[in-house]
Amino acid sequence: QVQLVESGGGLVQPGGSLRLSCAASGTIFSINAMFWYRQAPGKQRELVAGITMGGGTNYAESVKGRFTISRDSAKNTVYLQMNSLKPEDTAVYYCNTAYGATNDRWGQGTQVTVSS
């Protein structure tokens, strides 16, 4: 099994930046696509960004140009650099594999709050 631990969230003012990290245990990290999701109160989880094993990336339209997903396979870590943060970015952010998401296996996530 793979355990994913998110960190780096916090309280930030609109226009600010945060960098989230997702540390993975296990040995399958480097051969799986990784994704960042977020869930705001009262809403379903939404896919924010993804990165393939080959380094290709994709983003939700709402975060394009502001967020950047990256990975360091040697460190078993995936990152989400978030710039120009908006209040609507407030959510709990989760990282996951497609398998984990499909099977509803989630970690604790990390809270991001964007507020003045």
N, C-alpha and C positions, 0 to 999 in steps of 0.2 A: 504494500500500500504506500501511497504517497501522501505526505503531510505538507500542507502549504500554510505558511505563516505570514500574514500581511503586517506591515508596519509603515510608519512615516506619516500617518494622518495627524490632524490637529486642527486648530482654529486659525484661520487666516482671513485677512481682509480682502474684499473684492479687489481684483487686479493683482493679487499676490500669487505666490508659487509654492508648490509642495512637490516633493518627490517621494512616491510610494515605492516600497520594496516588497517583494514576495520571495521568501526563502523556501526552498523545497528540499525535503528529504527524499531519499530514494534515488534510483538510478535511471528513471525514465524521462527526466526533465528535458534532456537534450534532444530527445527524439519525438517530442510532442509539441504541437502548437500550444501556446499559452494565451490566456485571455484575461482581461480585466473587465469586471462587471461592477455595477453599482446599484444600490437599492435605496431609494429615498423613502421616508415614512409614508405608509399607505400606498405604496406603488410596488409594482413587480420589478424584479431585477432586470436590468437592461445591459446589453453588451456595449462596452465602451471602446475597447481596443483589443486587437489580437495581433499576434506575431507567430509566423510559421517557423518550422525548424530551419528553413532556409533564410530566415531573416525578413521575409516579406511582412508588411504590416497593413492593417486596416483599422479604420476608426468610425465611430458613430459620427453622423453629420454634425451633431451638436458640439463635438469637441475637436473637430478637424482644425488644424492650424494652431491649436492651443496645447494639446496633449501629445506626448510622444512615448510610445512603448518601446522598450529595448530589453535585451536579455544578455546575461553573461553566463553561458552554459558551464564554464569552469567553476563558477561560484554557485551554481544551481539557483540563480536569482533572476527574477524578471522585475523590471522597473516601469513605473509610470511617472513621467515628468509632466506636471500640470502647471501651466502658466496661464496668466490672465484669467484667474479663477473668478467665477461668477456665483452669486448666491444659489442659483439653480444647480450648481455642481455639488451642493451639500448632499451627502449620502454616505452610507457605509460602502466601502470599496472592497471587493473580493477579487482574488485571482483564482484561476482554475484551469484545468484541462477540459477539453471537450467531453472526455469520459466522465470527469467529476461533475460537470454541469448537467450532463444527461442523466446521471444517476443520483442527482440531488445531493451531492457530497460537497459540503462547503466548510471553510474554516470560519474563524471568528470575524474576519474582516478588519478594516481599520476605518475609523470615523474621520470624515473630512467635513468640516463646517466652515462655510464661507459667509462671513457676516461682519458688519461694521460694529 
